[in-house]
């Protein structure tokens, strides 16, 4: 098994040519996933437009939202561990801002 960069995943999905309403297409726009995680109504409408025949139930929406929040938190924890490992000598210090301010435009500064 190998890890795929976001670009490689995008390329693989594009080559597979899934139908326009296929849920995998939601993964192609991380901004929409993040906005859904924050409960943005416009993001929900964008996702629903991609799946016009199916829509999304309130429970499925909540599950997707909770999953996006979990993935975001795990990603931040991973990055925090990486920064804390001091692998990059160029980083003298950092603050995990999103743990103090959930609406900060940056997770770390």
MIRO-206448 format. One record per residue (C-alpha): x, y, z; residue in one letter. Coordinates in Angstrom, 2 decimals. Each point is the difference from the previous one (the first is absolute). Layout:
N
        x        y        z  resn
        X        Y        Z     A
...
This chain:
109
        x        y        z  resn
     0.00     0.00     0.00     X
     1.20     3.52    -0.74     X
    -1.08     3.48     1.01     X
    -1.40     2.19    -2.73     X
     0.50     3.72    -0.17     X
    -3.19     1.99    -0.50     X
     1.02     0.71    -3.61     X
     0.52    -3.74    -0.67     X
    -3.40    -0.80     1.47     X
    -1.57     2.70    -2.17     X
     1.69    -1.47    -3.09     X
    -1.16    -3.54     0.82     X
    -3.58     1.16     0.50     X
     0.07     2.03    -3.21     X
     1.25    -3.03    -1.96     X
    -2.78    -2.17     1.44     X
    -2.57     2.52    -1.31     X
    -2.64    -0.52     2.69     X
    -3.43     1.40    -0.74     X
    -0.52     3.64     0.96     X
    -2.20    -0.84     3.00     X
     2.41    -2.63     1.42     X
     0.86     0.76     3.66     X
     3.75    -0.38    -0.68     X
    -0.17     3.36    -1.74     X
    -0.69     1.62     3.37     X
     3.53    -0.99     1.02     X
     1.43     1.99    -2.89     X
    -0.88     3.31     1.60     X
     1.49     0.16     3.50     X
    -1.36     3.52     0.45     X
    -3.56    -1.27    -0.34     X
     0.71    -2.79     2.51     X
     1.35     2.53     2.47     X
    -2.96     2.32    -0.52     X
    -2.42    -2.91     0.50     X
     1.88    -0.75     3.22     X
    -0.74     3.54     1.16     X
    -3.67    -0.33    -0.94     X
     0.08     2.36    -3.00     X
    -3.38    -0.11    -1.78     X
     1.54     0.97    -3.36     X
     2.41    -2.93     0.21     X
    -2.91    -2.34     0.69     X
    -1.81     1.37    -3.05     X
     3.11    -0.56    -2.12     X
     0.19    -3.63     1.15     X
    -3.72    -0.49    -0.64     X
     0.33     1.43    -3.53     X
     2.54    -2.72    -0.73     X
    -2.51    -2.65     1.10     X
    -3.33     1.32    -1.26     X
    -1.70    -3.37    -0.25     X
     1.02    -1.13     3.44     X
     0.35     3.03     2.22     X
     1.23    -0.65     3.49     X
    -1.93    -0.88     3.10     X
     0.47     2.03     3.18     X
     1.64    -2.96     1.71     X
     2.40    -0.56    -2.93     X
     0.81     3.72    -0.04     X
     0.72    -0.03     3.73     X
     2.17    -3.10    -0.38     X
     1.95     1.66    -2.83     X
     0.38     3.16     2.04     X
     1.22    -1.92     3.05     X
     2.43    -1.98    -2.16     X
     1.41     3.19    -1.53     X
     0.52     1.45     3.48     X
     1.71    -3.22     1.19     X
     2.26    -0.12    -3.05     X
     0.91     3.66     0.49     X
     0.83    -0.57     3.66     X
     2.08    -3.09    -0.78     X
     1.86     1.92    -2.70     X
     0.78     2.79     2.44     X
     1.19    -2.51     2.60     X
     2.26    -1.61    -2.59     X
     1.45     3.35    -1.01     X
     0.48     0.98     3.64     X
     1.92    -3.23     0.60     X
     2.10     0.67    -3.09     X
     0.83     3.52     1.12     X
     0.76    -1.31     3.49     X
     2.44    -2.58    -1.37     X
     2.32     2.84    -1.10     X
     0.65    -1.71    -3.34     X
     0.00     3.43    -1.65     X
     2.80     2.11     1.42     X
    -1.45     3.14    -1.61     X
    -2.97     0.06     2.40     X
     1.10     1.53     3.27     X
    -3.47     0.22     1.52     X
    -3.65    -0.31    -0.90     X
    -3.41     0.45     1.58     X
    -2.94    -2.33    -0.53     X
    -2.42     2.88    -0.44     X
    -3.12    -1.95    -0.90     X
    -0.02    -1.62     3.44     X
    -0.58     3.45     1.49     X
    -1.95     1.66    -2.83     X
    -2.18    -2.39    -2.02     X
    -0.70     2.62    -2.70     X
     3.63     0.97    -0.55     X
     0.89     0.03    -3.72     X
     3.10    -2.05     0.88     X
     0.37    -3.08     2.16     X
     3.65     0.77     0.81     X
     2.12     3.16    -0.01     X
